[in-house]
Amino acid sequence: MRVLGVDPGLQVCGYACLDSDPLGESLVEAGVVRTTADLPLEGKLHQIAVDFRSLLDRLRPQVVAVEQLYAHYAHPRTAILMGHARGVILQCCAEAGVRLTSYSATRIKKSLTGSGRASKEQMQRTIRTILSLAEVPQPPDVADAIAAALCCANAIGRIVPT
């Protein structure tokens, strides 16, 4: 099964594509989609939509895994801006007919490390080990996208479509 993990963001949106089978997961591609800093909000959202549609067309995932929104009381604006980017991604999945799953940050962390309170560094080290990567995934947006994809693969089970 091919899973596309996404860490939505307005400036930087991390993505990671994994192939999952009974033997485990392998990283197909990972990176970031960046928006142009001087664009207005609607321009950034359009740029995310165009880039994300391109990823869906090129990588052809069976499922997309996205982290659920979390709003910290001290930074509500961050959640609102992330929500805009997340909404565009969800709409692109609906438009393409791609199955979508959402997981809380706590569930993603617990799925990989056994602890819902794992640090970013612990998550990066765990991802490096699971996927046998030479280095920890960078930037953190990519690591978060890989984590979402791995959580999804764990939740669905290593089912190979027939």
N, C-alpha and C positions, 0 to 999 in steps of 0.2 A: 504494500500500500504506500502511496506517496502522500506525504503530509507536508504542508507549508505552514510553518509557525511564523507569527507576525507579532512584533512589539510596536504597536502604533504610537506615532509621535508626529507632531506638526512640523518640526524642523528635521528630525531624523527618525526614520521608520526602519527598524531592523526586520530582516526576513531570513528564514532558513528553511531549506527544502531537504527532507529526509526520505529515504526509501526504507521501509520497514518490512521485514519478512521473518520467518521463524528463526533465522539465525541471528537476528538483531537489527540494528539500525546503521545506516551509512549516510554520511552527509553528501548531498548532491551539490548544493551550492548555498552560500550564505553571504549576506552583504547588507548594505543600507541603501535606502532611497532617501535622498536629501532634497529639501525644497530650497528655492532661492530666497535668501534672507529679505530682500527688498520687495517681495511680492505681497499684495494684500491677502487677507485670510482666504477669500474665495479663489484667488490664484494658486495659493498653496494647496488647497483642497483639490482643485482641478489637476494640479501637477501630481499629487498623490494618486488620484484616480487613474490618470493616464499610465503612470509607472506601474501601479498595481495590476491594472488590466494586462499590461505587457507581461508581467511576471506570471499571471494566471495562464495566459496563452502559451508562453514559452515552457513553463515547468509542468503544467497540466496536473495539479494535485487532485487527489480524490477527496481530500478534506483539508480545510484551513483551520488552524488553531490560533485563537486570539485570547490574550489575557483580558479578564473582566476589568471594568473600571473600578478604581479605588480612589476615593477622595479623602485626602488628609485635611483635617480641619484647618491647619495652618496654611494650606496651599490650594484652596478650592479652584482658583483660576487654572491651575495646571490640569486638573481633572476635566474641566470644561473644554479646554483646548485639545486634550487628548481625545475627548469624546467626539469632537468634530472629525478628527482623523480616523478614529475607529469606525464612526458611522459611514464614512466614505468606503472604507475597506469592506464593511458588512454589505453595503449596497452593491459593490462590485462582485462579491461572492454570489449574492442573490441573482444579479444580472447574468452571471456566467453559469448559474445552476450548480455551483460547487457547495458541497456540504460544509457547514460551519459549526465549530464547537468553541465554547468559551470556558475558561477555567480561572478560578481565583488565584492570586499570586501565592497564597498559602498552599493551595492544592498542588500547584506546579512545583513549589519547593519541596513539599513532602513527598511527592511522586519520585523525585530524583535523589533526595538526600535522606529522607526519612524524618526530616524536621521541617515544619512549616515556617520556621523562623531562621532558616539558613541565610547566611550573608551572601552578598554578590560574589565575593571571592570564593566561598565554598561552592556555590553553584557553578562558577567557571571551572574550578578544579574537577568537580564531578563530571561535568560535560566533557572536559578534556579526557578523562579516564574512560567514560562510557564509549565515546566515539574514537578513541585512540588517536587523538590529535597531537601534533608536535608541540603546540602551545595552547594556552587558554584562549578561548575565543574573545576577540576584541572587535569593535568597541562593545561596551556592556549591552547596547541595543541588540547586537547580533547574538550575544549569549542568552539574552532574555527570549529571543525568537526561537533559538535552538531548544531552550528549556520548554517552551510552550509546545513545540513539535514533539519532543520526547514524551512529555506528559500525555499528549493526545495518543501517541503510539502505545503507551503503557495502558491507557484507559480503554482503547479500542481492542487491544490485544494484537498480537502480531499475526493478523489475518491477511492472507494473500488472496486477492480477488481472483475468482475463476473466470 
